């Protein structure tokens, strides 16, 4: 889909949509939200990673860099196909209730198991043929993922390095035996991925037809307990026990005296280079099947990344090492063409990161919440932008706009209100207006900011666990009609929507 050089949109992960099945998905409410975006003059719908969630319910710690989240498979299409009977599901969830992942995972898994049984018993020949064709088309990643998922479940969801030694080391005879023993489960996980893929493609088609582009999210690193790490252990720094010897993170800074110890295994970039970066080419190709453009998380790690010894309890001990640089992206673009990328260039940004971003022509990110901690020269203030950037009022890792204002130091509040010509009551709209009126190519707003919600609607608190993250959902009553009307007027007046919408 061709996107205007001046557009705006909303950041909302599909799991935050309303719906009767405990978590937002790719079903009817997603289509209704596309309609709302179109009516509100928005061109972009930005998501978080759509891969299966991992520890802490995080979409950034997935068991696969290629698969789709089973939790996002809509049940309504499966009911319409009569693969599952609606009366057999018995959901106990209320519309818009925050996500109870433990309850949702069990409920959704049962619903998908019933659907697979119904597909086997009542699936039409054309559906079966499409399933077989899709499996063949995606075998490069699907076969390994489905085997991993079946083994993961058979081993009580323990990480792969705790499996039987032959499976951990990928002995050929052991893998072949597992494929036979768990054939039914392998087929089930393939079925789930087919459902996700066909539903995502249908939603993307519907959105594109209405002038809305889907914006994906590509984390730079993969999880240690993932099929990606298990299937290609030679591409990561792992010990004999299968555990990482060095891990990813960032050093101490103003936001944390201990830094951030993410725990992801680090790539052996030299070995990836020897293979022409084939794994990365396949990963980006997969991403472009699901979205129109995508954000690359932690872009600075491609210029230089921070290596932490796995034995270190914090990120205080570590060192910077050179990343693959432009050679990686030259290889990907040589295979796939010019990439529609947003470079997440936040944090400790050095000259080599800026040089890499600019040499590739990728737009970076500006966060308005961060703009008021200095003076008029701050790079995140709109009057200092260049056109080749994406401005956000905030991201999924930040407080909401209203939450930020409530917690900001008095000097920053005064600066913000003076700069934006607003009060605390209309601060969120003033931020959106300033982002929209800037020269930035795209402006994106978390739905929480459009709705003016406080921090109870915050999506993520970086560096924390304990069930407080990724749970927020909105209701259609919250959305109402006024938020879309005001957003449409701001977008039309700032040239990010047709002037005809200024009414």
Secondary structure in CASP SS format (residue, H / E / C, confidence):
PFRMAT SS
TARGET T0000
AUTHOR 0000-0000-0000
METHOD secondary structure of the structure
MODEL  1
X C 1.00
X C 1.00
X C 1.00
X C 1.00
X C 1.00
X C 1.00
X E 1.00
X E 1.00
X E 1.00
X E 1.00
X E 1.00
X C 1.00
X C 1.00
X H 1.00
X H 1.00
X H 1.00
X C 1.00
X C 1.00
X C 1.00
X C 1.00
X C 1.00
X C 1.00
X C 1.00
X C 1.00
X C 1.00
X C 1.00
X C 1.00
X H 1.00
X H 1.00
X H 1.00
X H 1.00
X H 1.00
X H 1.00
X H 1.00
X H 1.00
X H 1.00
X H 1.00
X H 1.00
X H 1.00
X C 1.00
X C 1.00
X C 1.00
X C 1.00
X E 1.00
X E 1.00
X E 1.00
X C 1.00
X C 1.00
X C 1.00
X C 1.00
X C 1.00
X C 1.00
X C 1.00
X C 1.00
X H 1.00
X H 1.00
X H 1.00
X C 1.00
X C 1.00
X C 1.00
X C 1.00
X C 1.00
X C 1.00
X C 1.00
X C 1.00
X C 1.00
X C 1.00
X C 1.00
X C 1.00
X H 1.00
X H 1.00
X H 1.00
X C 1.00
X C 1.00
X C 1.00
X H 1.00
X H 1.00
X H 1.00
X H 1.00
X H 1.00
X C 1.00
X C 1.00
X C 1.00
X C 1.00
X C 1.00
X H 1.00
X H 1.00
X H 1.00
X C 1.00
X C 1.00
X C 1.00
X C 1.00
X C 1.00
X C 1.00
X C 1.00
X C 1.00
X C 1.00
X C 1.00
X C 1.00
X C 1.00
X H 1.00
X H 1.00
X H 1.00
X H 1.00
X H 1.00
X H 1.00
X H 1.00
X H 1.00
X H 1.00
X H 1.00
X H 1.00
X H 1.00
X H 1.00
X H 1.00
X H 1.00
X H 1.00
X H 1.00
X H 1.00
X H 1.00
X H 1.00
X H 1.00
X H 1.00
X C 1.00
X C 1.00
X H 1.00
X H 1.00
X H 1.00
X H 1.00
X H 1.00
X H 1.00
X H 1.00
X H 1.00
X H 1.00
X H 1.00
X H 1.00
X H 1.00
X H 1.00
X C 1.00
X H 1.00
X H 1.00
X H 1.00
X H 1.00
X H 1.00
X H 1.00
X H 1.00
X H 1.00
X H 1.00
X H 1.00
X H 1.00
X H 1.00
X H 1.00
X H 1.00
X H 1.00
X H 1.00
X C 1.00
X C 1.00
X C 1.00
X C 1.00
X C 1.00
X H 1.00
X H 1.00
X H 1.00
X C 1.00
X C 1.00
X H 1.00
X H 1.00
X H 1.00
X H 1.00
X C 1.00
X C 1.00
X C 1.00
X H 1.00
X H 1.00
X H 1.00
X H 1.00
X H 1.00
X H 1.00
X H 1.00
X H 1.00
X H 1.00
X H 1.00
X C 1.00
X H 1.00
X H 1.00
X H 1.00
X H 1.00
X H 1.00
X H 1.00
X H 1.00
X H 1.00
X H 1.00
X H 1.00
X H 1.00
X H 1.00
X H 1.00
X H 1.00
X H 1.00
X H 1.00
X H 1.00
X H 1.00
X H 1.00
X H 1.00
X H 1.00
X H 1.00
X H 1.00
X H 1.00
X H 1.00
X H 1.00
X H 1.00
X C 1.00
X C 1.00
X C 1.00
X E 1.00
X E 1.00
X E 1.00
X E 1.00
X E 1.00
X E 1.00
X C 1.00
X C 1.00
X C 1.00
X C 1.00
X C 1.00
X C 1.00
X C 1.00
X C 1.00
X H 1.00
X H 1.00
X H 1.00
X H 1.00
X H 1.00
X C 1.00
X H 1.00
X H 1.00
X H 1.00
X E 1.00
X C 1.00
X E 1.00
X C 1.00
X C 1.00
X C 1.00
X C 1.00
X C 1.00
X E 1.00
X C 1.00
X E 1.00
X E 1.00
X E 1.00
X E 1.00
X E 1.00
X C 1.00
X C 1.00
X E 1.00
X C 1.00
X C 1.00
X E 1.00
X C 1.00
X C 1.00
X C 1.00
X E 1.00
X E 1.00
X E 1.00
X E 1.00
X E 1.00
X E 1.00
X C 1.00
X E 1.00
X C 1.00
X H 1.00
X H 1.00
X H 1.00
X H 1.00
X H 1.00
X H 1.00
X C 1.00
X C 1.00
X C 1.00
X H 1.00
X H 1.00
X H 1.00
X H 1.00
X H 1.00
X H 1.00
X H 1.00
X H 1.00
X H 1.00
X H 1.00
X H 1.00
X H 1.00
X H 1.00
X C 1.00
X C 1.00
X E 1.00
X E 1.00
X E 1.00
X E 1.00
X C 1.00
X C 1.00
X H 1.00
X H 1.00
X H 1.00
X H 1.00
X C 1.00
X E 1.00
X E 1.00
X E 1.00
X E 1.00
X E 1.00
X E 1.00
X C 1.00
X C 1.00
X C 1.00
X C 1.00
X C 1.00
X C 1.00
X C 1.00
X C 1.00
X C 1.00
X E 1.00
X E 1.00
X E 1.00
X E 1.00
X C 1.00
X C 1.00
X C 1.00
X H 1.00
X H 1.00
X H 1.00
X H 1.00
X H 1.00
X H 1.00
X H 1.00
X H 1.00
X H 1.00
X H 1.00
X H 1.00
X C 1.00
X C 1.00
X C 1.00
X C 1.00
X E 1.00
X E 1.00
X E 1.00
X C 1.00
X C 1.00
X C 1.00
X C 1.00
X C 1.00
X C 1.00
X C 1.00
X H 1.00
X H 1.00
X H 1.00
X H 1.00
X H 1.00
X H 1.00
X H 1.00
X H 1.00
X H 1.00
X H 1.00
X C 1.00
X C 1.00
X E 1.00
X E 1.00
X E 1.00
X E 1.00
X E 1.00
X H 1.00
X H 1.00
X H 1.00
X H 1.00
X H 1.00
X C 1.00
X C 1.00
X C 1.00
X C 1.00
X C 1.00
X C 1.00
X C 1.00
X C 1.00
X C 1.00
X H 1.00
X H 1.00
X H 1.00
X C 1.00
X C 1.00
X C 1.00
X C 1.00
X E 1.00
X E 1.00
X E 1.00
X E 1.00
X C 1.00
X C 1.00
X C 1.00
X C 1.00
X C 1.00
X C 1.00
X C 1.00
X C 1.00
X H 1.00
X H 1.00
X H 1.00
X H 1.00
X H 1.00
X H 1.00
X H 1.00
X C 1.00
X C 1.00
X H 1.00
X H 1.00
X H 1.00
X H 1.00
X H 1.00
X H 1.00
X H 1.00
X H 1.00
X H 1.00
X H 1.00
X H 1.00
X C 1.00
X C 1.00
X C 1.00
X H 1.00
X H 1.00
X H 1.00
X H 1.00
X H 1.00
X H 1.00
X H 1.00
X H 1.00
X H 1.00
X H 1.00
X H 1.00
X H 1.00
X H 1.00
X H 1.00
X C 1.00
X C 1.00
X C 1.00
X C 1.00
X E 1.00
X E 1.00
X E 1.00
X E 1.00
X E 1.00
X H 1.00
X H 1.00
X H 1.00
X H 1.00
X C 1.00
X C 1.00
X C 1.00
X C 1.00
X H 1.00
X H 1.00
X H 1.00
X C 1.00
X C 1.00
X C 1.00
X C 1.00
X C 1.00
X C 1.00
X C 1.00
X C 1.00
X C 1.00
X C 1.00
X C 1.00
X C 1.00
X C 1.00
X C 1.00
X C 1.00
X C 1.00
X C 1.00
X C 1.00
X H 1.00
X H 1.00
X H 1.00
X H 1.00
X C 1.00
X C 1.00
X H 1.00
X H 1.00
X H 1.00
X H 1.00
X H 1.00
X H 1.00
X H 1.00
X H 1.00
X H 1.00
X H 1.00
X H 1.00
X H 1.00
X C 1.00
X C 1.00
X C 1.00
X C 1.00
X C 1.00
X H 1.00
X H 1.00
X H 1.00
X C 1.00
X C 1.00
END
